[in-house]
Amino acid sequence: MDNSVDEMIIIDAMGQPCPMPLLMLKRALKKTGAGHFLLKSSDPHSQQDVSRYCQIHQYGCELTQISANEFHYFIEIK
């Protein structure tokens, strides 16, 4: 078992209209390359954008809808 602890990178895109949540995720990925990310978004259209982007790049992505206007994406990139 790997004893290293990966730090989760939090990307707060609350209040940002699409495509900003996806662009903010791309910027964070460019800086770090790999890791665990939590993207917070209030735009319901981000569901399609972020999910599709992760699917194309074969990133692990789990969506949790916190409320009607809050979506959390847990993204794992190896």
Biopython code that builds the backbone (N, CA, C, O; Angstrom):
import numpy as np
from Bio.PDB.StructureBuilder import StructureBuilder

atoms = [
    (1, "MET", "N", (0.844, -1.182, 0.000)),
    (1, "MET", "CA", (0.000, 0.000, 0.000)),
    (1, "MET", "C", (0.887, 1.242, 0.000)),
    (1, "MET", "O", (1.909, 1.282, 0.684)),
    (2, "ASP", "N", (0.500, 2.233, -0.753)),
    (2, "ASP", "CA", (1.241, 3.477, -0.868)),
    (2, "ASP", "C", (0.918, 4.353, 0.336)),
    (2, "ASP", "O", (-0.247, 4.658, 0.591)),
    (3, "ASN", "N", (1.948, 4.757, 1.076)),
    (3, "ASN", "CA", (1.738, 5.570, 2.271)),
    (3, "ASN", "C", (1.744, 7.058, 1.993)),
    (3, "ASN", "O", (1.508, 7.848, 2.907)),
    (4, "SER", "N", (2.005, 7.465, 0.765)),
    (4, "SER", "CA", (2.007, 8.886, 0.458)),
    (4, "SER", "C", (0.576, 9.406, 0.440)),
    (4, "SER", "O", (-0.356, 8.705, 0.045)),
    (5, "VAL", "N", (0.429, 10.638, 0.873)),
    (5, "VAL", "CA", (-0.894, 11.253, 0.924)),
    (5, "VAL", "C", (-0.974, 12.293, -0.183)),
    (5, "VAL", "O", (-0.215, 13.262, -0.198)),
    (6, "ASP", "N", (-1.891, 12.083, -1.098)),
    (6, "ASP", "CA", (-2.100, 13.062, -2.160)),
    (6, "ASP", "C", (-2.965, 14.184, -1.620)),
    (6, "ASP", "O", (-3.993, 13.945, -0.986)),
    (7, "GLU", "N", (-2.544, 15.389, -1.874)),
    (7, "GLU", "CA", (-3.320, 16.543, -1.470)),
    (7, "GLU", "C", (-4.362, 16.831, -2.536)),
    (7, "GLU", "O", (-4.051, 16.859, -3.727)),
    (8, "MET", "N", (-5.594, 17.043, -2.108)),
    (8, "MET", "CA", (-6.643, 17.354, -3.058)),
    (8, "MET", "C", (-6.571, 18.830, -3.424)),
    (8, "MET", "O", (-6.496, 19.694, -2.550)),
    (9, "ILE", "N", (-6.594, 19.103, -4.689)),
    (9, "ILE", "CA", (-6.577, 20.476, -5.191)),
    (9, "ILE", "C", (-8.024, 20.900, -5.386)),
    (9, "ILE", "O", (-8.777, 20.245, -6.107)),
    (10, "ILE", "N", (-8.411, 21.992, -4.747)),
    (10, "ILE", "CA", (-9.791, 22.471, -4.821)),
    (10, "ILE", "C", (-9.866, 23.626, -5.811)),
    (10, "ILE", "O", (-9.121, 24.602, -5.718)),
    (11, "ILE", "N", (-10.780, 23.489, -6.755)),
    (11, "ILE", "CA", (-11.012, 24.519, -7.761)),
    (11, "ILE", "C", (-12.426, 25.042, -7.527)),
    (11, "ILE", "O", (-13.405, 24.329, -7.749)),
    (12, "ASP", "N", (-12.524, 26.285, -7.080)),
    (12, "ASP", "CA", (-13.824, 26.867, -6.760)),
    (12, "ASP", "C", (-14.317, 27.711, -7.936)),
    (12, "ASP", "O", (-13.876, 28.843, -8.138)),
    (13, "ALA", "N", (-15.243, 27.130, -8.706)),
    (13, "ALA", "CA", (-15.821, 27.833, -9.855)),
    (13, "ALA", "C", (-17.272, 28.228, -9.588)),
    (13, "ALA", "O", (-18.052, 28.434, -10.518)),
    (14, "MET", "N", (-17.621, 28.331, -8.313)),
    (14, "MET", "CA", (-18.986, 28.720, -7.953)),
    (14, "MET", "C", (-19.259, 30.126, -8.474)),
    (14, "MET", "O", (-18.444, 31.032, -8.300)),
    (15, "GLY", "N", (-20.412, 30.300, -9.113)),
    (15, "GLY", "CA", (-20.799, 31.593, -9.656)),
    (15, "GLY", "C", (-20.240, 31.885, -11.038)),
    (15, "GLY", "O", (-20.546, 32.921, -11.630)),
    (16, "GLN", "N", (-19.429, 30.987, -11.550)),
    (16, "GLN", "CA", (-18.823, 31.168, -12.878)),
    (16, "GLN", "C", (-19.661, 30.444, -13.935)),
    (16, "GLN", "O", (-19.940, 29.254, -13.787)),
    (17, "PRO", "N", (-20.064, 31.142, -14.993)),
    (17, "PRO", "CA", (-20.824, 30.473, -16.058)),
    (17, "PRO", "C", (-19.903, 29.617, -16.927)),
    (17, "PRO", "O", (-18.695, 29.845, -16.982)),
    (18, "CYS", "N", (-20.485, 28.640, -17.595)),
    (18, "CYS", "CA", (-19.716, 27.829, -18.545)),
    (18, "CYS", "C", (-19.206, 28.723, -19.652)),
    (18, "CYS", "O", (-19.914, 29.639, -20.069)),
    (19, "PRO", "N", (-18.036, 28.497, -20.129)),
    (19, "PRO", "CA", (-17.149, 27.339, -19.909)),
    (19, "PRO", "C", (-16.100, 27.553, -18.828)),
    (19, "PRO", "O", (-15.121, 26.808, -18.798)),
    (20, "MET", "N", (-16.252, 28.539, -17.933)),
    (20, "MET", "CA", (-15.224, 28.842, -16.935)),
    (20, "MET", "C", (-14.868, 27.677, -16.019)),
    (20, "MET", "O", (-13.681, 27.481, -15.757)),
    (21, "PRO", "N", (-15.831, 26.880, -15.507)),
    (21, "PRO", "CA", (-15.419, 25.754, -14.657)),
    (21, "PRO", "C", (-14.454, 24.807, -15.379)),
    (21, "PRO", "O", (-13.468, 24.361, -14.792)),
    (22, "LEU", "N", (-14.731, 24.504, -16.630)),
    (22, "LEU", "CA", (-13.846, 23.623, -17.390)),
    (22, "LEU", "C", (-12.501, 24.290, -17.646)),
    (22, "LEU", "O", (-11.464, 23.633, -17.550)),
    (23, "LEU", "N", (-12.496, 25.566, -17.965)),
    (23, "LEU", "CA", (-11.234, 26.279, -18.199)),
    (23, "LEU", "C", (-10.397, 26.345, -16.924)),
    (23, "LEU", "O", (-9.174, 26.220, -16.977)),
    (24, "MET", "N", (-11.047, 26.541, -15.787)),
    (24, "MET", "CA", (-10.323, 26.571, -14.516)),
    (24, "MET", "C", (-9.727, 25.208, -14.202)),
    (24, "MET", "O", (-8.621, 25.128, -13.667)),
    (25, "LEU", "N", (-10.440, 24.135, -14.526)),
    (25, "LEU", "CA", (-9.914, 22.783, -14.354)),
    (25, "LEU", "C", (-8.700, 22.570, -15.253)),
    (25, "LEU", "O", (-7.684, 22.037, -14.808)),
    (26, "LYS", "N", (-8.801, 22.977, -16.503)),
    (26, "LYS", "CA", (-7.684, 22.812, -17.441)),
    (26, "LYS", "C", (-6.443, 23.558, -16.960)),
    (26, "LYS", "O", (-5.332, 23.041, -17.073)),
    (27, "ARG", "N", (-6.617, 24.770, -16.425)),
    (27, "ARG", "CA", (-5.477, 25.536, -15.895)),
    (27, "ARG", "C", (-4.812, 24.810, -14.736)),
    (27, "ARG", "O", (-3.586, 24.751, -14.651)),
    (28, "ALA", "N", (-5.628, 24.255, -13.842)),
    (28, "ALA", "CA", (-5.081, 23.532, -12.692)),
    (28, "ALA", "C", (-4.334, 22.282, -13.152)),
    (28, "ALA", "O", (-3.280, 21.952, -12.609)),
    (29, "LEU", "N", (-4.874, 21.590, -14.148)),
    (29, "LEU", "CA", (-4.210, 20.399, -14.671)),
    (29, "LEU", "C", (-2.875, 20.748, -15.313)),
    (29, "LEU", "O", (-1.903, 20.004, -15.185)),
    (30, "LYS", "N", (-2.833, 21.862, -15.992)),
    (30, "LYS", "CA", (-1.602, 22.293, -16.654)),
    (30, "LYS", "C", (-0.508, 22.583, -15.628)),
    (30, "LYS", "O", (0.667, 22.308, -15.871)),
    (31, "LYS", "N", (-0.899, 23.140, -14.481)),
    (31, "LYS", "CA", (0.067, 23.467, -13.429)),
    (31, "LYS", "C", (0.604, 22.227, -12.722)),
    (31, "LYS", "O", (1.797, 22.140, -12.430)),
    (32, "THR", "N", (-0.282, 21.267, -12.447)),
    (32, "THR", "CA", (0.103, 20.134, -11.606)),
    (32, "THR", "C", (0.335, 18.838, -12.358)),
    (32, "THR", "O", (1.139, 18.009, -11.929)),
    (33, "GLY", "N", (-0.348, 18.652, -13.459)),
    (33, "GLY", "CA", (-0.176, 17.432, -14.240)),
    (33, "GLY", "C", (-1.037, 16.277, -13.784)),
    (33, "GLY", "O", (-1.871, 15.791, -14.548)),
    (34, "ALA", "N", (-0.855, 15.827, -12.556)),
    (34, "ALA", "CA", (-1.614, 14.684, -12.056)),
    (34, "ALA", "C", (-2.016, 14.957, -10.618)),
    (34, "ALA", "O", (-1.481, 15.851, -9.963)),
    (35, "GLY", "N", (-2.976, 14.162, -10.139)),
    (35, "GLY", "CA", (-3.399, 14.303, -8.755)),
    (35, "GLY", "C", (-4.893, 14.157, -8.592)),
    (35, "GLY", "O", (-5.592, 13.654, -9.471)),
    (36, "HIS", "N", (-5.365, 14.612, -7.442)),
    (36, "HIS", "CA", (-6.781, 14.560, -7.102)),
    (36, "HIS", "C", (-7.317, 15.980, -7.059)),
    (36, "HIS", "O", (-6.711, 16.870, -6.463)),
    (37, "PHE", "N", (-8.446, 16.176, -7.691)),
    (37, "PHE", "CA", (-9.027, 17.507, -7.817)),
    (37, "PHE", "C", (-10.478, 17.482, -7.367)),
    (37, "PHE", "O", (-11.193, 16.502, -7.577)),
    (38, "LEU", "N", (-10.901, 18.573, -6.747)),
    (38, "LEU", "CA", (-12.310, 18.791, -6.434)),
    (38, "LEU", "C", (-12.699, 20.075, -7.139)),
    (38, "LEU", "O", (-12.221, 21.155, -6.790)),
    (39, "LEU", "N", (-13.560, 19.957, -8.121)),
    (39, "LEU", "CA", (-14.070, 21.114, -8.848)),
    (39, "LEU", "C", (-15.476, 21.402, -8.345)),
    (39, "LEU", "O", (-16.358, 20.546, -8.421)),
    (40, "LYS", "N", (-15.682, 22.616, -7.826)),
    (40, "LYS", "CA", (-17.003, 23.041, -7.357)),
    (40, "LYS", "C", (-17.586, 23.989, -8.385)),
    (40, "LYS", "O", (-16.944, 24.964, -8.777)),
    (41, "SER", "N", (-18.809, 23.701, -8.822)),
    (41, "SER", "CA", (-19.453, 24.522, -9.845)),
    (41, "SER", "C", (-20.921, 24.732, -9.496)),
    (41, "SER", "O", (-21.565, 23.878, -8.888)),
    (42, "SER", "N", (-21.431, 25.897, -9.898)),
    (42, "SER", "CA", (-22.851, 26.190, -9.706)),
    (42, "SER", "C", (-23.615, 26.152, -11.029)),
    (42, "SER", "O", (-24.840, 26.271, -11.043)),
    (43, "ASP", "N", (-22.901, 25.989, -12.127)),
    (43, "ASP", "CA", (-23.526, 25.986, -13.455)),
    (43, "ASP", "C", (-23.950, 24.570, -13.833)),
    (43, "ASP", "O", (-23.096, 23.692, -13.955)),
    (44, "PRO", "N", (-25.248, 24.326, -14.020)),
    (44, "PRO", "CA", (-25.697, 22.973, -14.359)),
    (44, "PRO", "C", (-25.154, 22.471, -15.702)),
    (44, "PRO", "O", (-25.084, 21.263, -15.925)),
    (45, "HIS", "N", (-24.773, 23.378, -16.585)),
    (45, "HIS", "CA", (-24.208, 22.962, -17.872)),
    (45, "HIS", "C", (-22.810, 22.374, -17.722)),
    (45, "HIS", "O", (-22.312, 21.710, -18.631)),
    (46, "SER", "N", (-22.180, 22.617, -16.579)),
    (46, "SER", "CA", (-20.843, 22.069, -16.347)),
    (46, "SER", "C", (-20.880, 20.543, -16.293)),
    (46, "SER", "O", (-19.870, 19.888, -16.548)),
    (47, "GLN", "N", (-22.040, 19.977, -15.962)),
    (47, "GLN", "CA", (-22.148, 18.514, -15.896)),
    (47, "GLN", "C", (-21.716, 17.878, -17.208)),
    (47, "GLN", "O", (-20.907, 16.950, -17.224)),
    (48, "GLN", "N", (-22.252, 18.378, -18.288)),
    (48, "GLN", "CA", (-21.931, 17.817, -19.600)),
    (48, "GLN", "C", (-20.495, 18.135, -19.999)),
    (48, "GLN", "O", (-19.777, 17.257, -20.478)),
    (49, "ASP", "N", (-20.069, 19.383, -19.805)),
    (49, "ASP", "CA", (-18.730, 19.805, -20.221)),
    (49, "ASP", "C", (-17.637, 19.036, -19.492)),
    (49, "ASP", "O", (-16.747, 18.470, -20.128)),
    (50, "VAL", "N", (-17.696, 19.011, -18.166)),
    (50, "VAL", "CA", (-16.647, 18.386, -17.361)),
    (50, "VAL", "C", (-16.655, 16.868, -17.542)),
    (50, "VAL", "O", (-15.602, 16.251, -17.704)),
    (51, "SER", "N", (-17.844, 16.272, -17.514)),
    (51, "SER", "CA", (-17.937, 14.820, -17.678)),
    (51, "SER", "C", (-17.384, 14.372, -19.025)),
    (51, "SER", "O", (-16.648, 13.388, -19.106)),
    (52, "ARG", "N", (-17.733, 15.081, -20.055)),
    (52, "ARG", "CA", (-17.258, 14.726, -21.409)),
    (52, "ARG", "C", (-15.749, 14.911, -21.526)),
    (52, "ARG", "O", (-15.064, 14.066, -22.101)),
    (53, "TYR", "N", (-15.234, 16.000, -20.989)),
    (53, "TYR", "CA", (-13.789, 16.262, -21.022)),
    (53, "TYR", "C", (-13.026, 15.137, -20.320)),
    (53, "TYR", "O", (-12.027, 14.639, -20.839)),
    (54, "CYS", "N", (-13.499, 14.745, -19.145)),
    (54, "CYS", "CA", (-12.840, 13.670, -18.402)),
    (54, "CYS", "C", (-12.935, 12.340, -19.136)),
    (54, "CYS", "O", (-11.991, 11.550, -19.129)),
    (55, "GLN", "N", (-14.066, 12.100, -19.763)),
    (55, "GLN", "CA", (-14.242, 10.855, -20.512)),
    (55, "GLN", "C", (-13.271, 10.803, -21.694)),
    (55, "GLN", "O", (-12.649, 9.769, -21.937)),
    (56, "ILE", "N", (-13.140, 11.888, -22.417)),
    (56, "ILE", "CA", (-12.243, 11.939, -23.578)),
    (56, "ILE", "C", (-10.798, 11.674, -23.158)),
    (56, "ILE", "O", (-10.063, 10.970, -23.850)),
    (57, "HIS", "N", (-10.396, 12.245, -22.015)),
    (57, "HIS", "CA", (-9.013, 12.119, -21.555)),
    (57, "HIS", "C", (-8.801, 10.933, -20.613)),
    (57, "HIS", "O", (-7.701, 10.740, -20.095)),
    (58, "GLN", "N", (-9.836, 10.150, -20.393)),
    (58, "GLN", "CA", (-9.801, 8.963, -19.547)),
    (58, "GLN", "C", (-9.367, 9.281, -18.117)),
    (58, "GLN", "O", (-8.571, 8.557, -17.518)),
    (59, "TYR", "N", (-9.909, 10.385, -17.580)),
    (59, "TYR", "CA", (-9.697, 10.755, -16.192)),
    (59, "TYR", "C", (-10.845, 10.194, -15.373)),
    (59, "TYR", "O", (-11.980, 10.137, -15.846)),
    (60, "GLY", "N", (-10.557, 9.784, -14.158)),
    (60, "GLY", "CA", (-11.618, 9.358, -13.261)),
    (60, "GLY", "C", (-12.414, 10.579, -12.823)),
    (60, "GLY", "O", (-11.834, 11.576, -12.393)),
    (61, "CYS", "N", (-13.734, 10.510, -12.929)),
    (61, "CYS", "CA", (-14.569, 11.662, -12.577)),
    (61, "CYS", "C", (-15.855, 11.174, -11.926)),
    (61, "CYS", "O", (-16.585, 10.358, -12.490)),
    (62, "GLU", "N", (-16.116, 11.684, -10.735)),
    (62, "GLU", "CA", (-17.348, 11.341, -10.023)),
    (62, "GLU", "C", (-18.082, 12.632, -9.691)),
    (62, "GLU", "O", (-17.523, 13.524, -9.054)),
    (63, "LEU", "N", (-19.315, 12.729, -10.117)),
    (63, "LEU", "CA", (-20.148, 13.912, -9.878)),
    (63, "LEU", "C", (-21.054, 13.674, -8.681)),
    (63, "LEU", "O", (-21.700, 12.632, -8.564)),
    (64, "THR", "N", (-21.087, 14.666, -7.792)),
    (64, "THR", "CA", (-22.030, 14.668, -6.683)),
    (64, "THR", "C", (-22.796, 15.973, -6.737)),
    (64, "THR", "O", (-22.204, 17.052, -6.704)),
    (65, "GLN", "N", (-24.119, 15.872, -6.822)),
    (65, "GLN", "CA", (-24.944, 17.074, -6.816)),
    (65, "GLN", "C", (-25.282, 17.393, -5.362)),
    (65, "GLN", "O", (-26.016, 16.657, -4.702)),
    (66, "ILE", "N", (-24.733, 18.496, -4.883)),
    (66, "ILE", "CA", (-24.911, 18.902, -3.495)),
    (66, "ILE", "C", (-26.286, 19.538, -3.289)),
    (66, "ILE", "O", (-26.965, 19.268, -2.299)),
    (67, "SER", "N", (-26.681, 20.381, -4.231)),
    (67, "SER", "CA", (-27.994, 21.028, -4.200)),
    (67, "SER", "C", (-28.381, 21.340, -5.643)),
    (67, "SER", "O", (-27.677, 20.955, -6.577)),
    (68, "ALA", "N", (-29.492, 22.033, -5.818)),
    (68, "ALA", "CA", (-29.942, 22.366, -7.173)),
    (68, "ALA", "C", (-28.916, 23.222, -7.916)),
    (68, "ALA", "O", (-28.857, 23.197, -9.145)),
    (69, "ASN", "N", (-28.109, 23.979, -7.169)),
    (69, "ASN", "CA", (-27.148, 24.885, -7.789)),
    (69, "ASN", "C", (-25.711, 24.641, -7.345)),
    (69, "ASN", "O", (-24.885, 25.552, -7.393)),
    (70, "GLU", "N", (-25.408, 23.426, -6.916)),
    (70, "GLU", "CA", (-24.024, 23.133, -6.524)),
    (70, "GLU", "C", (-23.668, 21.711, -6.928)),
    (70, "GLU", "O", (-24.332, 20.743, -6.557)),
    (71, "PHE", "N", (-22.593, 21.625, -7.703)),
    (71, "PHE", "CA", (-22.112, 20.351, -8.223)),
    (71, "PHE", "C", (-20.640, 20.201, -7.856)),
    (71, "PHE", "O", (-19.849, 21.128, -8.032)),
    (72, "HIS", "N", (-20.282, 19.025, -7.346)),
    (72, "HIS", "CA", (-18.883, 18.748, -7.021)),
    (72, "HIS", "C", (-18.400, 17.610, -7.911)),
    (72, "HIS", "O", (-19.052, 16.574, -8.041)),
    (73, "TYR", "N", (-17.246, 17.832, -8.513)),
    (73, "TYR", "CA", (-16.618, 16.825, -9.364)),
    (73, "TYR", "C", (-15.338, 16.383, -8.697)),
    (73, "TYR", "O", (-14.448, 17.196, -8.451)),
    (74, "PHE", "N", (-15.237, 15.097, -8.401)),
    (74, "PHE", "CA", (-14.015, 14.527, -7.841)),
    (74, "PHE", "C", (-13.272, 13.887, -9.017)),
    (74, "PHE", "O", (-13.744, 12.919, -9.613)),
    (75, "ILE", "N", (-12.125, 14.435, -9.334)),
    (75, "ILE", "CA", (-11.399, 14.040, -10.531)),
    (75, "ILE", "C", (-10.047, 13.483, -10.115)),
    (75, "ILE", "O", (-9.328, 14.093, -9.323)),
    (76, "GLU", "N", (-9.706, 12.310, -10.660)),
    (76, "GLU", "CA", (-8.419, 11.680, -10.374)),
    (76, "GLU", "C", (-7.657, 11.512, -11.688)),
    (76, "GLU", "O", (-8.146, 10.937, -12.661)),
    (77, "ILE", "N", (-6.445, 12.040, -11.665)),
    (77, "ILE", "CA", (-5.602, 11.950, -12.852)),
    (77, "ILE", "C", (-4.286, 11.309, -12.446)),
    (77, "ILE", "O", (-3.589, 11.804, -11.561)),
    (78, "LYS", "N", (-3.956, 10.218, -13.093)),
    (78, "LYS", "CA", (-2.721, 9.490, -12.762)),
    (78, "LYS", "C", (-1.607, 9.854, -13.704)),
    (78, "LYS", "O", (-0.496, 9.338, -13.575)),
]
sb = StructureBuilder()
sb.init_structure("model")
sb.init_model(0)
sb.init_chain("A")
sb.init_seg("    ")
for serial, (resi, resn, name, xyz) in enumerate(atoms, 1):
    if name == "N":
        sb.init_residue(resn, " ", resi, " ")
    sb.init_atom(name, np.array(xyz, "f"), 0.0, 1.0, " ", f" {name:<3s}", serial, name[0])
structure = sb.get_structure()
